[in-house]
């Protein structure tokens, strides 16, 4: 098992900062292992490996996306079947790939009125990748991403293949089956973990999925997987996500207590130390800071209650775009880690399709960084203490982009139910 990351050139850490296999190298290693007569199965919410923007196509960093796309195009000549499930019905890149692969389109608008945000690979039903990155050249260069690659684990690969197969069967459908096939049932879940040896250390693993209607028999929901990890925490909970907003937005804003309530319970009733690292970027909703500050005020004058919040601020380029956005979606505790495809926004879990993985590993192993849980924790702490983060201060809302001041003014003069004028962004944020 290997932790993979993409760290943009402009995001630098101290010399002793944690470093892992690059995401690009990890994905290429999976293709190196693909065998003729078998398949490479990919689910991704974005397909833009070959930069469609004229100016971006000349950036050295965009070459990694083109190189990966070239490898995928070459699989058919090697006798390897490339299978892609996607919700991007109008993708030019997918139409091009469909000549060399099988592509199934999922009409999420008709099925759940949401989006397909799942991002994972299954290679030869033996090796897997799951993480925050999409098949976009920016995920291999300009975005800060984190994921896991597990080699030679057919039991887990078969279970993730079943999630892929569920998507595969939804092509051309505008309804969700009332009963799923037994062949799509989960092999492992929060009540029955898969026992494994990861790098010679014991681990227990299971997969999760969303939304509820995409969960066949025995499949754990993503929300229940996150709850499982939070409940197992004994000392600390570290969270790294792009967006945190406990609201759902359809006809009006509604409070979504799913994860927010879990964190409040952990803080007040169990005295678990919580650190929340959220991205401060162009699509950050102003109410994010209100909800985070609400969590922080719970610990006022409580000696054993600790919630710290920081915001990861990317660097703005000359053309106004942001580079180095922290696109991570994970939670790590003293004994477990969850890596998924969602931001912690109510709409994500309610309407969108995603997948996640939970890995539990006991503490107490002497060798440093011998467990994956410890490696993810070290990656979080590296980010937390880096120069790219800013602490949340009382009575001071960070300005994440030049448009946010207008948003704040808009919120002040409108009712809460009317402040949903901005449309839902592709990543499900409000």
C-alpha positions in Angstrom: 0.0 0.0 0.0 1.3 3.4 -1.0 0.2 6.9 -0.1 0.3 9.1 -3.3 0.2 12.9 -3.5 0.3 15.7 -6.0 2.1 18.7 -4.5 2.1 21.8 -6.8 5.4 23.5 -7.5 4.4 26.6 -5.7 3.5 24.7 -2.5 6.7 24.1 -0.6 7.3 22.6 2.8 10.2 22.5 5.2 13.2 20.2 4.3 12.1 17.5 6.8 8.5 17.7 5.5 6.8 14.4 4.7 7.0 13.3 1.0 5.3 10.5 -0.8 5.1 8.9 -4.2 3.8 11.4 -6.7 0.3 10.8 -8.0 1.4 10.8 -11.6 4.0 8.1 -10.9 1.5 6.1 -8.9 -1.1 6.0 -11.7 1.6 5.1 -14.2 2.7 2.2 -12.0 -0.8 0.8 -12.1 -0.8 0.9 -15.8 2.6 -0.8 -15.8 1.0 -3.7 -14.0 -2.0 -4.1 -16.3 -2.0 -7.4 -18.1 -3.3 -8.2 -21.7 -6.7 -9.8 -21.6 -7.7 -8.0 -18.4 -9.2 -4.5 -17.8 -8.5 -1.1 -16.4 -11.7 0.4 -14.9 -11.8 4.1 -14.2 -14.5 6.4 -12.6 -13.8 10.1 -12.6 -16.0 13.2 -12.3 -13.7 15.2 -14.7 -12.0 14.3 -18.0 -9.6 17.0 -19.1 -6.1 15.4 -19.2 -5.3 17.2 -22.4 -5.6 20.8 -21.5 -8.4 22.4 -23.6 -7.2 25.9 -22.7 -4.8 27.2 -25.3 -2.5 29.1 -22.8 -2.5 26.2 -20.3 -1.4 23.7 -23.0 2.0 25.4 -23.1 2.6 25.1 -19.3 5.2 22.4 -18.5 3.0 21.1 -15.8 0.2 20.2 -18.3 2.5 17.6 -19.9 1.8 15.1 -17.2 -1.9 15.0 -18.1 -1.1 14.5 -21.8 1.4 11.7 -20.9 -1.3 9.8 -18.9 -3.9 10.3 -21.6 -1.4 8.8 -24.1 -0.9 5.8 -21.9 -4.6 5.2 -21.7 -5.0 5.5 -25.4 -2.3 2.9 -25.9 -4.0 0.2 -23.8 -6.1 -1.2 -26.6 -3.0 -2.0 -28.7 -1.7 -4.1 -25.7 -4.9 -6.0 -25.5 -6.0 -4.3 -22.3 -9.7 -3.3 -22.1 -10.2 0.3 -20.8 -13.6 0.8 -19.2 -14.7 4.2 -18.1 -17.8 5.3 -16.2 -18.6 9.0 -16.2 -21.4 11.5 -15.8 -19.7 13.9 -18.3 -22.1 13.3 -21.2 -20.7 16.1 -23.3 -17.0 15.5 -22.7 -14.9 15.9 -25.9 -12.1 13.9 -24.4 -14.3 11.0 -23.5 -15.8 10.9 -27.0 -12.3 10.6 -28.3 -11.4 7.9 -25.9 -14.6 5.9 -26.7 -13.0 4.9 -30.0 -10.3 3.0 -28.0 -12.3 2.0 -24.9 -15.8 1.3 -23.5 -17.4 4.4 -22.0 -20.7 4.2 -20.1 -22.4 7.5 -19.3 -24.5 7.9 -16.1 -27.3 10.5 -16.2 -27.1 11.6 -12.5 -29.5 14.5 -13.1 -32.3 12.0 -13.9 -31.2 9.5 -11.2 -30.6 11.7 -8.1 -30.5 15.3 -9.4 -26.9 15.3 -8.4 -23.4 14.7 -9.9 -21.0 11.7 -10.2 -18.0 12.6 -7.9 -16.5 9.1 -7.5 -12.8 8.9 -8.3 -11.1 5.5 -8.4 -9.3 2.9 -10.5 -9.5 -0.9 -10.5 -6.7 -2.6 -12.5 -7.0 -6.3 -13.3 -9.3 -6.6 -10.4 -6.1 -6.8 -8.3 -4.8 -3.2 -7.8 -6.7 -0.1 -6.9 -6.5 3.7 -6.5 -8.9 5.9 -4.6 -8.5 9.5 -3.7 -9.3 13.1 -4.3 -7.8 13.5 -7.8 -9.8 13.5 -11.0 -8.7 12.8 -14.6 -7.9 16.5 -15.0 -4.4 17.7 -15.9 -4.6 20.2 -12.9 -4.9 17.2 -10.5 -1.5 16.1 -11.7 0.1 19.5 -11.5 -1.7 22.5 -10.0 -4.0 21.0 -7.4 -2.9 19.5 -4.0 -4.2 15.9 -4.0 -4.0 12.8 -1.8 -4.9 9.2 -2.4 -4.1 5.6 -1.7 -2.8 2.9 -4.1 -3.1 -0.7 -3.0 -1.3 -3.4 -5.0 -2.0 -7.1 -5.1 -5.2 -7.1 -3.1 -7.8 -9.0 -5.1 -10.3 -9.2 -2.3 -10.5 -5.4 -1.9 -10.3 -4.8 -5.7 -13.2 -7.1 -6.3 -15.3 -5.1 -3.8 -14.4 -1.8 -5.5 -15.1 -3.4 -8.9 -18.7 -4.1 -7.6 -19.1 -0.3 -7.0 -17.8 0.3 -10.5 -20.2 -2.4 -11.9 -23.1 -0.6 -10.2 -22.3 2.5 -12.2 -21.7 0.5 -15.3 -25.2 -1.0 -15.2 -26.8 2.5 -14.9 -26.1 3.5 -18.4 -29.2 4.7 -20.3 -31.3 4.4 -17.2 -33.4 7.2 -15.8 -34.5 5.3 -12.7 -32.8 3.5 -9.9 -33.6 -0.2 -9.4 -35.7 -1.0 -6.3 -33.6 -4.2 -5.8 -29.9 -4.4 -6.8 -28.3 -7.7 -8.1 -26.6 -9.8 -5.4 -23.5 -9.5 -7.5 -23.3 -5.8 -6.4 -23.6 -6.5 -2.7 -20.7 -5.4 -0.6 -18.2 -8.0 0.5 -17.0 -6.0 3.5 -18.5 -3.2 5.6 -18.2 -1.4 8.9 -19.6 -4.4 10.8 -17.3 -6.9 9.0 -13.9 -5.4 8.0 -11.5 -7.1 5.7 -8.4 -8.1 7.7 -5.1 -7.4 5.8 -1.4 -6.9 6.2 -0.3 -3.5 4.9 3.5 -3.3 4.7 3.7 -6.0 7.4 1.4 -4.3 9.8 -2.1 -5.5 10.6 -5.0 -3.4 9.2 -8.8 -3.7 8.8 -10.4 -2.2 5.7 -13.8 -1.6 4.1 -15.3 0.6 1.3 -18.2 3.0 1.4 -20.5 4.6 -1.1 -23.1 7.4 -1.6 -25.9 8.3 -2.0 -28.1 6.0 0.0 -29.9 4.8 -3.1 -26.6 3.6 -4.6 -25.9 1.4 -1.7 -26.8 -2.3 -2.3 -27.1 -4.8 0.5 -24.4 -4.6 3.1 -22.7 -1.5 1.6 -21.7 1.1 4.2 -22.8 4.7 3.4 -20.0 7.3 3.3 -21.7 9.2 6.2 -21.7 6.0 8.3 -18.0 5.4 7.4 -17.1 8.9 8.6 -19.1 8.3 11.8 -17.3 5.0 12.3 -13.9 6.7 12.1 -15.0 9.6 14.4 -16.4 7.1 17.0 -13.2 5.1 17.0 -11.1 8.2 17.9 -9.6 8.2 21.4 -7.4 11.3 21.3 -7.7 13.3 18.2 -9.5 13.9 14.9 -7.7 15.7 12.0 -9.8 16.7 9.0 -8.5 18.0 5.7 -11.2 19.0 3.2 -11.8 21.6 0.4 -15.2 22.8 1.7 -17.0 22.6 5.0 -20.7 23.7 4.9 -23.4 21.8 6.9 -26.2 23.0 4.6 -28.3 21.4 1.9 -29.4 23.7 -0.9 -32.3 22.9 -3.2 -35.3 25.3 -2.9 -33.9 26.8 0.3 -31.0 26.5 2.7 -31.5 23.8 5.4 -29.1 22.9 8.2 -27.5 19.5 7.6 -26.4 18.1 10.9 -24.8 14.9 9.5 -21.1 15.5 10.3 -21.4 18.8 12.2 -23.4 16.9 15.0 -20.7 14.2 15.2 -18.0 16.7 15.7 -19.9 18.5 18.4 -20.5 15.2 20.2 -16.8 14.3 20.0 -15.8 17.7 21.4 -18.2 18.1 24.2 -19.0 14.6 25.4 -15.8 12.7 24.6 -13.2 15.5 24.9 -11.5 14.6 21.6 -9.1 17.1 20.1 -10.3 18.3 16.7 -8.3 20.1 14.0 -10.1 21.3 10.9 -8.1 22.3 7.8 -10.3 23.9 5.1 -9.4 25.4 1.8 -9.7 29.1 1.3 -10.4 29.5 -2.4 -12.5 31.2 -5.0 -15.6 29.0 -4.3 -15.5 29.1 -0.5 -18.9 30.1 0.8 -18.9 33.0 3.4 -21.1 31.0 5.7 -18.2 28.4 6.0 -16.5 30.7 8.5 -19.7 31.1 10.6 -20.1 27.4 11.0 -16.5 26.7 11.8 -16.5 29.5 14.3 -19.7 28.0 15.8 -17.8 24.8 16.4 -14.9 26.7 17.9 -17.1 28.6 20.4 -18.3 25.3 21.8 -15.0 25.0 23.6 -15.1 28.4 25.3 -14.2 28.0 29.0 -14.2 24.2 28.8 -10.8 22.9 29.9 -10.8 19.6 28.0 -12.4 20.8 24.8 -10.2 21.7 21.9 -11.1 22.7 18.3 -8.6 24.4 16.1 -9.4 25.7 12.6 -7.0 26.8 9.8 -7.5 27.7 6.2 -5.2 26.6 3.4 -4.7 29.5 1.1 -3.4 28.8 -2.5 -1.4 31.3 -4.5 -3.1 33.5 -7.0 -1.4 33.6 -10.5 -1.1 36.6 -12.7 -4.1 35.6 -14.7 -6.2 35.5 -11.6 -6.4 31.7 -11.3 -5.5 29.9 -8.1 -2.7 27.3 -7.9 -2.1 25.0 -5.0 -5.7 24.5 -3.9 -5.9 21.9 -1.1 -8.2 19.4 -2.8 -7.8 16.7 -0.1 -10.8 14.8 1.3 -9.7 12.8 4.4 -10.1 12.4 8.1 -7.5 10.7 10.2 -7.5 9.8 13.9 -5.2 8.0 16.3 -6.4 4.6 14.9 -8.1 5.1 11.5 -8.3 7.0 8.3 -11.1 7.7 5.8 -10.3 8.9 2.3 -13.2 9.8 0.1 -14.4 11.8 -2.9 -16.6 14.4 -1.1 -16.3 17.8 0.4 -18.2 18.0 3.6 -21.2 19.8 2.2 -24.8 18.5 2.7 -25.6 18.3 -1.0 -22.6 16.0 -1.6 -23.8 13.1 0.6 -27.5 13.6 -0.2 -27.5 13.8 -4.0 -24.1 13.0 -5.4 -22.3 9.7 -6.1 -19.0 9.0 -4.4 -16.9 6.3 -2.8 -14.6 6.1 0.2 -12.2 3.8 2.0 -11.7 3.3 5.8 -8.4 1.8 7.1 -8.0 1.0 10.8 -4.6 0.3 12.3 -3.6 0.0 15.9 -1.0 2.2 17.4 2.1 1.0 19.2 4.3 -0.2 16.3 7.8 0.9 17.0 9.0 1.6 13.4 8.3 5.2 12.4 5.7 5.7 9.7 5.1 2.0 9.6 1.3 2.4 9.4 -0.6 4.1 6.7 -2.7 5.9 9.4 0.5 7.5 10.8 1.6 8.5 7.3 -1.7 10.3 6.7 -1.4 12.0 10.1 2.1 13.2 9.3 0.9 14.6 6.0 -1.8 16.5 7.8 0.6 17.9 10.4 3.0 18.9 7.6 0.2 20.9 6.0 -1.1 22.3 9.3 2.2 23.8 10.3 3.1 25.0 6.8 3.3 28.7 5.8 0.3 28.1 3.5 -2.2 28.0 6.4 -3.9 30.8 8.3 -5.7 30.4 11.7 -9.3 31.5 12.2 -9.4 34.6 14.2 -12.2 36.1 16.2 -14.3 38.7 14.4 -12.2 38.4 11.3 -13.5 36.6 8.2 -10.7 35.6 5.8 -11.2 36.9 2.3 -10.6 34.0 0.0 -11.1 35.7 -3.3 -11.9 39.1 -4.8 -15.5 38.2 -5.4 -16.2 37.2 -1.7 -16.6 40.8 -0.6 -19.6 41.1 -2.9 -21.0 37.8 -1.6 -20.7 39.1 2.0 -22.5 42.3 1.1 -25.2 40.2 -0.7 -25.7 38.0 2.5 -26.2 41.1 4.6 -29.0 42.5 2.6 -30.9 39.3 1.8 -32.8 36.8 3.9 -31.0 33.4 4.5 -33.4 31.6 2.2 -32.7 34.0 -0.6 -29.0 34.0 -0.3 -28.8 30.9 -2.5 -28.5 33.0 -5.6 -25.2 31.5 -6.6 -25.7 28.2 -8.4 -24.2 25.0 -7.2 -20.6 24.6 -8.2 -19.4 21.4 -9.9 -17.9 20.1 -6.7 -21.2 20.4 -4.9 -20.3 23.5 -2.8 -22.8 26.2 -2.3 
